[in-house]
Amino acid sequence: KEGSLRLTCDTSLLSACLGADELAEGCIALVAGTGAVATAFRRSDSGDDAVQVGRTGGWGHLVGDQGSAFYIGQQALRTVLASLEGRQSETQPRSLNRLEAAVVKHLDCDPRDVLSSILVPGVELPKQRIGRISKVVTELGFADVDPDPQALAILHDAASCLARIVKPLASQKMCDPAKSILAL
């Protein structure tokens, strides 16, 4: 209606791409930011609106959100913490690898205090601090020269998680991939 206001979520905004492609019958909107969620839409019977027909993911960082920035940061943090813990028994200390050094630098902490730097209350909530580590992982993994293999493995894992979120929606019953748009 002219002059009306509609409040929607981010996935619904992405479904607006259906208006740009008259041949598309559906749309899967994938949002992968701090969290991760996918929503399937089909054109309404009138063809004027997008109607939600399915949703996957978006469970929040405590239960799910695999593939999100938080997930990427969490995987990097686990990798770094496990490596640092494993070094405790080494007689000859070795230098930090690239991922470890980048995370320690990003957190502005001593390698022995990585976990404390996340958990101790500060300006940012732990969820935000962990999510921001994804930027470090992305920079290392997508470096033009000599990408970091650990960071790249974390990013590949996150991409696989996002594909698993989309897969249940990409079906002829829900949102036929041959006749649909994937909006990121």
N, C-alpha and C positions, 0 to 999 in steps of 0.2 A: 504494500500500500504506500502511496506517496506520502512522504512526511513521517512515516513510522520509523521507530527505532527498534532494532533487534540486537539483543545481547547474545553472543555466542562464545563457544570455546574455540581454541586455536584450530582444532581439526575441522570444525565447521567452516571456519574462514577459508581453509584450504580447499574445501569442496566447491568453492565458487569457481574453480577452474572448469567445472562442467559447463558453465555458461560460455566459455571460450571455445569449446569444441562440440559442435552439434552432433557429431558422429559418436561421441563417447556416451555410453549408457551408464557408466559408473565411475567411481573414483575411490581410491584408497589414499587417505591422508595419513602420512607418517610424520610424527613429530618426535624428534630425538634431540632433546636439550638436556636440562637437568634431569628430566624423567624421559620415559619412552612410551608412546602409545600410538596405536594405529586404529583408524576408524574407516569403515566402508560405507559408501553412500551410493544410492541409485537415484536417477531422475524420478521425480514424482510422476503420477499418472498424467498430470497436466503438462509436465515437462518444465515447469517454471521454477521448481525448487529441488533441492537435494534432500533426500530422506535417508536418515541413518539406518543401515541394515545390519551392522555388526561392529564390534569393538574388541580389541585385544590389547593386553598390556596396560600400562598406566596404573600399576598397583602401588606405586610409591616406593621410596628407597628402602623401607624396612622389609618389604615383602618381595619386590621385584624390580622393575625398571631396567632389566638387562639391556645393554646396548646404549644406555644413556651416558651423559657426561659423568654423572655420579658413579656409574658402574665402571667406566674407564678409569676414573681416579681411584676407585676402590681396588681394582685389579692391580694398578700400578703400585699402590700403597702395600698391598699384600705381597707383591713380588719383591719390593724393596725391603720390607720388614723381614720376610723369610730369609733373604740373602744376608742382611745385617745380623740376624740371629745366628745364622750358620757360621759366620766368621768368628764368633766368640771363642771357639775352640781352636782356631788356627794359631800356630806358634809364630808365623811370619805374617804380620798384617799386610794386606794388599790395598791398593787404592780403590776408591769407589768406581764402579762402572758408570757409563754415561747416564743411564736412567736413575741410578742411585744419586749421583752427583746433582742432576737436574732437579730431582724431587727435594733433596736436602736444601739446595739453593732456593727453590721456590718457597719452601716452608720457612726459610731463614732460621735453620736450627742446626744443632750439632747432630751428627749421625746417630748418636746414642739416645737422642731425645725426639726421634721422628714421631713416635706414637703420642708422646706427651704433647707435642706441638699441635696435634690434631684434636686431642681430647680436652685440653685445658681451655676453659672458657675464655673468650676474647671478643674481638669486634665481630668476627664471623662465627656462625654456627659450624659445628663439625661437618655437617652435610655440605655446606657451601665450600669449606676448605678442601674437602675431598673432591667435590665436583670440579673445582678450579685446577686440580692436578691434571685433568684431561687436556688442558691446553699444553702443558709440558709434554705429555705423551704424544699428542698430535704433532707438535713441532719436531720432536725427535723421530717419530715414525715416518713423517712425510718430508724429511729433510731432502733437499736436492742432491746432496752428496752424502753417501754412506749412511743411509737411514739406520736407526738403532733397531736391531732385530727384536729385542724385548718389547719395545714400544710398538713396533709393527705387529707383533703377535697379539698384543692386547687389542689393537685396532681391528685386526682381522676377526678376533673373537667377538668384539662388539658388533661388527658388521653382520656376522653370522647370527647373533642374537636378534638383530633388527629384522633380518630375513625371516627368522622363525616367528616373529610377531606378525609380519605381513602374511605369511603363508596361509593361515586358516581363512583369511578374508579373500584370498585370490582363488576363487572357485567359480564355476559357472553358476552355482546356486546363489552365491553371495555377490561376487563382483568379478565377472568374467574378464581375465587379464587381456584377452584379445580385443575387448570392447571397452576397456577402462583406462583411466589415467592414474599414474602413481604420482602423488604430490608430496614433496618433501619439505 
